[in-house]
Amino acid sequence: MGSQFDKILAAIVDTKTALQQDIGAALLGLGLLQAEHRKLAYRVQETERNMADICSAHKAVTHQVTELIDRVRRLEYRAEDAEGRNRCNNIRLVGLLEGVEGNDMWRTSRLGSKLRRPLTDSHLSSLWNWRTDCQIAALSQ
């Protein structure tokens, strides 16, 4: 009976030694996993911080783009308005087509005398009214 007891005791000691080795290996593996977990947690925090920075930068860029689009629209409107005003200030000469007078000297001299007349106040006021009408038309567009 003593030898069987010794066999059982030896088996228990062997099992205990094997379990201690397995537990040591498991603890070593657990330590490695914990270290890996800490590294991954740090990387996740860094990634979240970077994402927050990117989101705030995106919001700022979006706001700047919106402001720039509004500014471009205002500048386009101003350019169009200035273009329209510039067109209204141009002097347009209305006259006769080339060669209308023909060979008739009487007609040529009569037209020449009419074209050489000085501008009167009525001419100037009609030009001023025409310019004002152009400005009103440009503003209404």
C-alpha positions in Angstrom: 0.0 0.0 0.0 2.9 2.3 0.6 4.1 1.9 -2.9 0.8 2.8 -4.4 0.5 5.8 -2.2 4.0 6.8 -3.3 2.9 6.4 -7.0 -0.2 8.5 -6.4 1.9 11.1 -4.5 4.5 11.2 -7.4 1.7 11.5 -9.9 0.2 14.4 -7.9 3.7 16.1 -7.7 4.2 15.6 -11.5 0.7 17.0 -12.2 1.4 19.9 -9.8 4.7 20.7 -11.5 3.1 20.5 -15.0 0.2 22.8 -13.8 2.7 25.3 -12.3 4.6 25.3 -15.7 1.3 25.8 -17.5 0.3 28.5 -15.1 3.7 30.2 -15.6 3.4 30.0 -19.3 -0.2 31.3 -19.1 0.9 34.2 -16.9 3.7 35.0 -19.3 1.2 35.0 -22.2 -1.2 37.1 -20.2 1.5 39.6 -19.5 2.4 39.8 -23.1 -1.3 40.2 -24.0 -1.7 43.0 -21.4 1.4 44.8 -22.9 -0.1 44.4 -26.3 -3.5 45.7 -25.0 -1.8 48.8 -23.5 -0.1 49.5 -26.8 -3.3 49.1 -28.7 -5.2 51.3 -26.2 -2.5 54.0 -26.6 -2.8 53.7 -30.4 -6.6 54.0 -30.2 -6.3 57.1 -28.0 -3.8 58.7 -30.5 -6.1 57.8 -33.4 -9.1 59.3 -31.6 -7.1 62.5 -30.8 -6.0 62.7 -34.5 -9.6 62.2 -35.7 -10.8 65.0 -33.3 -8.1 67.3 -34.8 -9.1 66.3 -38.3 -12.8 66.9 -37.6 -12.1 70.4 -36.1 -9.8 71.2 -39.1 -12.6 70.0 -41.5 -15.1 72.2 -39.8 -12.8 75.2 -40.0 -12.0 74.5 -43.7 -15.7 74.0 -44.4 -16.5 77.4 -42.8 -13.7 79.1 -44.7 -14.9 77.5 -48.0 -18.4 78.8 -47.3 -17.1 82.3 -46.6 -15.0 82.2 -49.8 -18.0 81.1 -51.9 -20.0 84.0 -50.5 -17.2 86.4 -51.1 -16.8 85.2 -54.7 -20.5 85.6 -55.2 -20.4 89.2 -53.9 -17.4 90.0 -56.1 -19.1 88.5 -59.1 -22.2 90.7 -58.4 -19.9 93.7 -58.0 -18.1 93.0 -61.2 -21.4 92.5 -63.1 -22.8 95.7 -61.6 -19.6 97.6 -62.5 -19.7 96.2 -66.0 -23.4 97.3 -66.3 -22.6 100.8 -65.0 -19.6 101.0 -67.4 -21.8 100.1 -70.3 -24.3 102.8 -69.3 -21.6 105.4 -69.2 -20.3 104.7 -72.7 -21.2 107.3 -75.2 -22.9 105.9 -78.2 -22.8 107.9 -81.4 -25.8 107.6 -83.6 -25.3 108.8 -87.1 -25.7 108.1 -90.7 -24.4 105.1 -92.5 -21.5 105.6 -94.9 -22.5 106.4 -98.4 -26.0 107.5 -97.6 -25.4 111.0 -98.9 -24.8 109.7 -102.4 -23.7 112.2 -105.1 -26.2 114.9 -104.1 -24.1 117.8 -102.7 -27.3 119.6 -101.5 -28.2 116.6 -99.2 -24.6 116.3 -98.0 -24.3 120.0 -97.0 -27.8 120.0 -95.3 -26.8 116.9 -93.2 -23.5 118.4 -92.4 -25.1 121.6 -91.1 -27.5 119.5 -88.9 -24.6 117.5 -87.4 -22.6 120.6 -86.7 -25.2 122.1 -84.4 -24.0 122.5 -80.8 -25.6 120.5 -78.0 -28.4 122.2 -76.2 -29.7 121.8 -72.7 -32.5 119.6 -74.0 -29.9 117.3 -75.6 -28.0 117.1 -72.3 -31.1 116.4 -70.3 -32.2 113.6 -72.6 -28.7 112.0 -72.3 -28.9 112.3 -68.5 -32.3 110.6 -68.5 -31.0 107.9 -70.8 -28.1 107.2 -68.3 -30.4 107.2 -65.3 -32.7 104.7 -67.1 -29.7 102.4 -67.8 -28.7 102.5 -64.1 -32.3 101.7 -63.0 -32.4 98.8 -65.5 -29.0 97.5 -64.2 -30.2 97.6 -60.6 -33.4 95.8 -61.3 -31.6 92.8 -62.9 
